């Protein structure tokens, strides 16, 4: 009977980490809501004066290039993002203790059987390392959603691509300076301020990069080993 109880106790002890992992909340996903550093305004189409040939707000100078500068204009952002990071850590802890018990003396005579030496040593060594490298190249067309008082343009845009059974999309939001826009109505993503670039997908390709439930258990902070 005692053997059965000990087996049950051991099973409960081993199952406790799995239950804690199952109850643990998953890491917060990347929030898609953009929190800008500027005040957003409701975009409205400019009023047209249908009674005249010339419409204020839609005029184009004779020697002016067709770069985006108004709400609703489109420009192309060239994605040239590249990031890399590396982290490593080493940890070593050791301790030792030693205690001697001298031979006691009873009635002027020593007792050799009571001479003891006690010692203990503990040591722990750990090492960890991680590295990550990302690169994103391509282009995306964005729309001017707002013109700030200083003339900078608030742009937003996204592009969805469906390849076989997988969906991939690129989303970009940020603020650009009109002076950075080239003559071909393009600029680099490194010139976008408050940039928020999202590249993700849905389907078999994205699922292949997701660890399985067993891997999540092993790398959970509740795993005792």
DAHU-V421912 format. One record per residue. RES is the residue in three letters. SS is DSSP state (~ for helix, > for strand, _ for the rest). PHI is phi in whole degrees, -180 to 180 (none if undefined). Layout:
BEGIN
RES_SS_PHI / RES_SS_PHI
END
This chain:
BEGIN
UNK___none / UNK_~_-66 / UNK_~_-66 / UNK_~_-64 / UNK_~_-64 / UNK_~_-67 / UNK_~_-66 / UNK_~_-62 / UNK_~_-63 / UNK_~_-64 / UNK_~_-65 / UNK_~_-66 / UNK_~_-65 / UNK_~_-71 / UNK_~_-81 / UNK_~_-59 / UNK_~_-61 / UNK_~_-65 / UNK_~_-67 / UNK_~_-66 / UNK_~_-66 / UNK_~_-66 / UNK_~_-84 / UNK___-70 / UNK___-79 / UNK___-73 / UNK___-60 / UNK___-63 / UNK___-78 / UNK___-67 / UNK___-74 / UNK___-86 / UNK___-75 / UNK___-90 / UNK___-106 / UNK___-79 / UNK___-94 / UNK___-134 / UNK___-89 / UNK___-78 / UNK___-119 / UNK___-76 / UNK___-78 / UNK___-133 / UNK___-70 / UNK___-65 / UNK___-73 / UNK___-100 / UNK___-101 / UNK___-72 / UNK___-91 / UNK___-137 / UNK___-72 / UNK___-89 / UNK___-110 / UNK___-67 / UNK___97 / UNK___-117 / UNK___-77 / UNK___-133 / UNK___-64 / UNK___-65 / UNK___-108 / UNK___-100 / UNK___-79 / UNK___-92 / UNK___-88 / UNK___-65 / UNK___-153 / UNK___-118 / UNK___-64 / UNK___98 / UNK___-70 / UNK_>_-116 / UNK_>_-138 / UNK_>_-108 / UNK_>_-106 / UNK_>_-89 / UNK_>_-83 / UNK_>_-135 / UNK_>_-92 / UNK_>_-152 / UNK_>_-133 / UNK_>_-151 / UNK_>_-150 / UNK_>_-147 / UNK_>_-144 / UNK_>_-144 / UNK_>_-151 / UNK_>_-123 / UNK_>_-140 / UNK_>_-141 / UNK_>_-134 / UNK_>_-146 / UNK_>_-152 / UNK_>_-145 / UNK_>_-134 / UNK_>_-147 / UNK_>_-140 / UNK_>_-113 / UNK_>_-109 / UNK___-68 / UNK___-71 / UNK___-73 / UNK_>_-116 / UNK_>_-119 / UNK___63 / UNK___85 / UNK_>_-120 / UNK_>_-86 / UNK___-112 / UNK_~_-66 / UNK_~_-71 / UNK_~_-99 / UNK___-89 / UNK_>_-128 / UNK_>_-131 / UNK_>_-121 / UNK_>_-145 / UNK_>_-149 / UNK_>_-134 / UNK_>_-130 / UNK_>_-147 / UNK_>_-143 / UNK_>_-134 / UNK_>_-145 / UNK_>_-147 / UNK_>_-147 / UNK_>_-158 / UNK_>_-151 / UNK_>_-146 / UNK_>_-149 / UNK_>_-142 / UNK_>_-132 / UNK_>_-144 / UNK_>_-137 / UNK_>_-125 / UNK_>_154 / UNK_>_-150 / UNK_>_-149 / UNK_>_-90 / UNK_>_-122 / UNK_>_-115 / UNK_>_-75 / UNK_>_-100 / UNK_>_-161 / UNK_>_-111 / UNK___-74 / UNK___-57 / UNK___-86 / UNK___98 / UNK___-68 / UNK_>_-111 / UNK_>_-92 / UNK_>_-120 / UNK_>_-147 / UNK_>_-176 / UNK_>_-148 / UNK_>_-141 / UNK_>_-106 / UNK_>_-132 / UNK_>_-110 / UNK_>_-122 / UNK___55 / UNK___-104 / UNK_>_-120 / UNK_>_-112 / UNK_>_-128 / UNK_>_-143 / UNK_>_-123 / UNK_>_-131 / UNK_>_-136 / UNK_>_-141 / UNK_>_167 / UNK_>_-123 / UNK_>_-126 / UNK___-95 / UNK_~_-59 / UNK_~_-68 / UNK_~_-82 / UNK___-77 / UNK___-75 / UNK___-66 / UNK___-89 / UNK___62 / UNK_>_-132 / UNK_>_-156 / UNK_>_-87 / UNK_~_-66 / UNK_~_-71 / UNK_~_-98 / UNK___-93 / UNK_>_-86 / UNK_>_51 / UNK_>_-71 / UNK_>_-134 / UNK_>_-113 / UNK_>_-122 / UNK_>_-131 / UNK_>_-149 / UNK_>_-157 / UNK_>_-135 / UNK___135 / UNK_~_-66 / UNK_~_-66 / UNK_~_-71 / UNK_~_-69 / UNK_~_-67 / UNK___-91 / UNK___-94 / UNK___-67 / UNK___-75 / UNK_~_-66 / UNK_~_-67 / UNK_~_-65 / UNK_~_-63 / UNK_~_-67 / UNK_~_-66 / UNK___-92 / UNK___-76 / UNK___-66 / UNK___-86 / UNK___-70 / UNK___-80 / UNK___-104
END
